[in-house]
Amino acid sequence: MSTPQLVVHRDKELMAQAAAARLITKIVDAQASRGSASVVLTGGRNGNGLLAALAVAPARDAVDWGRLDLWWGDERFLPEGDPERNVTQAREALLDSVPLDPKRVHAMPASDGPHGDDADGAASAYAEELERAAGPENHGTVPTFDVLMLGVGPDTHVASLFPELPAVRETERTVVGVHGAPKPPPTRITLTLPAIRAAREVWLLAAGEDKAKAAAIALSGAGEIQAPAAGARGRARTLWLLDSAAASQLPRSLYPPASS
């Protein structure tokens, strides 16, 4: 797995704008080289902030939105259209304003979907959808995502992989149901670390003083069971995108600029 690189921005607004510009470049480059691009979205204030910044970015129209596959790192297992669902928030921030191919928007199942309240069954169905999308070149049961984005929680959780809970210990399945999550709602669906590590690039987003301790722990050599963010790595690149507040507890030795 790749060694983490850091980019620290002055504030969360600048971080969101810069990350949106970086994502546009990655998508355009992938579409130019392979014909399409595959991105995994994250929810939360930083993930939604990035999408909102992308919606108003001058270069937004450089993306061929019809040749973009969108997946999610996790989802709150709530009814379709619930305002707390990541996909609902993503549609409001960006997705409803760009010409995506609906068949290439892979939302995780809702609690009022075909699996009812069976989060584990819904997770298995999403794993099967990922496997169907994986080609021979992916050498696995998930596509090789171009960029997989993750917000970092104050407790170091990423997606819905919380410290010490069973999901973060999963080594084989790519998607699992989460029960008894320590933040509401307690029932969720999440990609596991094996699925996350299939991505070419993993970007971890952290802004605000409440994320400073989590960033310091995850980047200090902590184990992934105790600090799930420490285990989120990309095949080619692992990029931490932070604002100065989230980076405030990091030693200056970790500050070298990431390569472009």
SULVENNOR-V919523 format. One record per residue. N is the residue number from 1. RES is the residue in three letters. SS is DSSP state (H for helix, E for strand, - for the rest). PHI is phi in whole degrees, 0 to 359 (none if undefined). PSI is psi as a letter, one per 20 degrees, with the letter a starting at -180 (none if undefined). Layout:
# SULVENNOR-V919523
N/RES/SS/PHI/PSI
N/RES/SS/PHI/PSI
This chain:
# SULVENNOR-V919523
1/MET/-/none/q
2/SER/-/284/q
3/THR/-/280/p
4/PRO/E/299/q
5/GLN/E/244/q
6/LEU/E/238/q
7/VAL/E/231/p
8/VAL/E/247/p
9/HIS/E/253/r
10/ARG/-/299/g
11/ASP/-/210/r
12/LYS/H/292/h
13/GLU/H/293/g
14/LEU/H/294/h
15/MET/H/300/g
16/ALA/H/296/g
17/GLN/H/295/g
18/ALA/H/292/h
19/ALA/H/294/h
20/ALA/H/297/g
21/ALA/H/296/g
22/ARG/H/296/g
23/LEU/H/292/g
24/ILE/H/303/g
25/THR/H/299/g
26/LYS/H/296/g
27/ILE/H/295/g
28/VAL/H/298/g
29/ASP/H/297/g
30/ALA/H/296/g
31/GLN/H/294/h
32/ALA/H/291/h
33/SER/H/269/h
34/ARG/H/235/i
35/GLY/-/93/h
36/SER/-/209/r
37/ALA/E/222/q
38/SER/E/226/p
39/VAL/E/230/p
40/VAL/E/254/p
41/LEU/E/269/q
42/THR/-/235/q
43/GLY/-/265/b
44/GLY/H/80/r
45/ARG/H/294/h
46/ASN/H/282/h
47/GLY/H/296/g
48/ASN/H/290/h
49/GLY/H/296/h
50/LEU/H/297/g
51/LEU/H/296/h
52/ALA/H/295/h
53/ALA/H/293/h
54/LEU/H/295/h
55/ALA/H/299/h
56/VAL/-/250/j
57/ALA/-/291/p
58/PRO/-/301/h
59/ALA/-/269/j
60/ARG/H/307/g
61/ASP/H/282/i
62/ALA/H/289/h
63/VAL/-/281/p
64/ASP/-/273/n
65/TRP/H/296/h
66/GLY/H/285/i
67/ARG/H/244/k
68/LEU/E/237/p
69/ASP/E/264/p
70/LEU/E/244/p
71/TRP/E/235/r
72/TRP/E/234/q
73/GLY/-/283/h
74/ASP/E/198/r
75/GLU/E/206/q
76/ARG/E/281/p
77/PHE/-/279/n
78/LEU/-/231/r
79/PRO/-/296/q
80/GLU/-/306/p
81/GLY/-/86/i
82/ASP/-/300/p
83/PRO/-/296/i
84/GLU/-/272/i
85/ARG/-/288/q
86/ASN/H/300/h
87/VAL/H/293/h
88/THR/H/298/g
89/GLN/H/293/h
90/ALA/H/293/h
91/ARG/H/297/g
92/GLU/H/293/h
93/ALA/H/286/h
94/LEU/-/209/g
95/LEU/H/300/h
96/ASP/H/288/i
97/SER/H/255/j
98/VAL/-/232/q
99/PRO/-/277/m
100/LEU/-/286/q
101/ASP/-/276/o
102/PRO/H/305/h
103/LYS/H/289/i
104/ARG/H/254/j
105/VAL/E/256/o
106/HIS/-/257/m
107/ALA/-/288/q
108/MET/-/287/q
109/PRO/-/301/q
110/ALA/-/265/r
111/SER/-/287/i
112/ASP/-/252/k
113/GLY/-/272/a
114/PRO/-/296/i
115/HIS/-/261/j
116/GLY/-/58/c
117/ASP/-/269/j
118/ASP/-/271/n
119/ALA/H/295/h
120/ASP/H/291/h
121/GLY/H/294/h
122/ALA/H/295/h
123/ALA/H/296/g
124/SER/H/296/h
125/ALA/H/295/h
126/TYR/H/292/h
127/ALA/H/298/h
128/GLU/H/293/h
129/GLU/H/296/g
130/LEU/H/298/g
131/GLU/H/295/h
132/ARG/H/295/h
133/ALA/H/278/i
134/ALA/-/281/p
135/GLY/-/262/r
136/PRO/H/304/h
137/GLU/H/289/i
138/ASN/H/276/i
139/HIS/-/54/k
140/GLY/-/182/a
141/THR/-/257/j
142/VAL/-/223/q
143/PRO/-/297/q
144/THR/-/276/n
145/PHE/-/299/q
146/ASP/-/291/g
147/VAL/E/220/p
148/LEU/E/238/o
149/MET/E/257/q
150/LEU/E/221/p
151/GLY/E/279/q
152/VAL/E/251/p
153/GLY/-/278/r
154/PRO/-/301/h
155/ASP/-/264/j
156/THR/-/78/j
157/HIS/-/288/q
158/VAL/E/229/q
159/ALA/-/49/c
160/SER/-/244/l
161/LEU/E/261/o
162/PHE/-/260/q
163/PRO/-/308/p
164/GLU/-/73/i
165/LEU/-/282/r
166/PRO/H/304/h
167/ALA/H/299/h
168/VAL/H/285/i
169/ARG/H/270/i
170/GLU/-/294/p
171/THR/-/242/i
172/GLU/-/239/g
173/ARG/-/291/q
174/THR/-/265/h
175/VAL/E/220/p
176/VAL/E/222/q
177/GLY/E/278/q
178/VAL/E/243/p
179/HIS/-/236/p
180/GLY/-/75/k
181/ALA/-/300/q
182/PRO/-/286/i
183/LYS/-/232/q
184/PRO/-/288/q
185/PRO/-/284/q
186/PRO/-/287/h
187/THR/-/253/p
188/ARG/E/213/r
189/ILE/E/234/p
190/THR/E/214/q
191/LEU/E/293/q
192/THR/-/261/r
193/LEU/H/300/h
194/PRO/H/302/h
195/ALA/H/289/g
196/ILE/H/300/g
197/ARG/-/286/i
198/ALA/-/282/i
199/ALA/-/288/q
200/ARG/-/298/g
201/GLU/E/232/p
202/VAL/E/246/p
203/TRP/E/248/p
204/LEU/E/252/p
205/LEU/E/253/p
206/ALA/E/214/p
207/ALA/-/219/q
208/GLY/-/105/q
209/GLU/H/298/h
210/ASP/H/289/i
211/LYS/H/257/i
212/ALA/H/296/g
213/LYS/H/295/g
214/ALA/H/298/g
215/ALA/H/298/g
216/ALA/H/297/g
217/ILE/H/295/g
218/ALA/H/296/h
219/LEU/-/264/j
220/SER/-/258/j
221/GLY/-/96/j
222/ALA/-/295/q
223/GLY/-/282/q
224/GLU/-/288/h
225/ILE/-/290/g
226/GLN/-/277/h
227/ALA/-/222/n
228/PRO/H/307/h
229/ALA/H/301/h
230/ALA/H/292/h
231/GLY/H/265/i
232/ALA/-/273/o
233/ARG/-/226/q
234/GLY/-/266/r
235/ARG/-/296/g
236/ALA/-/259/h
237/ARG/E/203/p
238/THR/E/237/o
239/LEU/E/237/p
240/TRP/E/264/p
241/LEU/E/250/o
242/LEU/E/232/q
243/ASP/E/263/r
244/SER/-/296/h
245/ALA/-/293/g
246/ALA/-/292/h
247/ALA/-/269/j
248/SER/-/293/h
249/GLN/-/257/j
250/LEU/-/274/q
251/PRO/-/294/q
252/ARG/H/300/h
253/SER/H/296/i
254/LEU/H/269/j
255/TYR/-/271/j
256/PRO/-/303/q
257/PRO/E/296/q
258/ALA/-/289/q
259/SER/-/287/q
260/SER/-/283/none
